[in-house]
Amino acid sequence: MLRKLVDYKKLDRELATLLIETYPDGYGDNDIIAFRNAKGDFIEAVEIQTPETLYLVKISKSLSDFISNFEDSIEKELEITEEAVLEEAEAKEIESEFNSHDEADEESNQD
């Protein structure tokens, strides 16, 4: 079996999809393979496998930053969405109260 070391930024669509399918909830400490390359650089990677090739996908600080920022972005987006839903509910309640007052006024004017 062929082995390849590849940076996550250089994954094609098929391999990126395979990476997500392999680690749908993210990767943990037990999934990380750590080693030194020929230059003596410390490398951390996770494995993905196709029938022909075993890929070691390099993990870098930018991947960690991306994941961290992504989680922060999702949390902020959820907060904004919750606020928008609450504001919309309040607006509907005010509109409903306004409409019920108008209907009451119309009924008293008809009498």
Buried (B, 14 or more C-beta within 10 A) or exposed (E): EEEEEBEBEEBEEEBBEBBEEBBEEEBEEEEEEEEEEEEEEEBBBBBBEEEEEEBBBBBBEEBEEEEEEEEEEEEEEEEEEEEEEEEEEEEEEEEEEEEEEEEEEEEEEEE
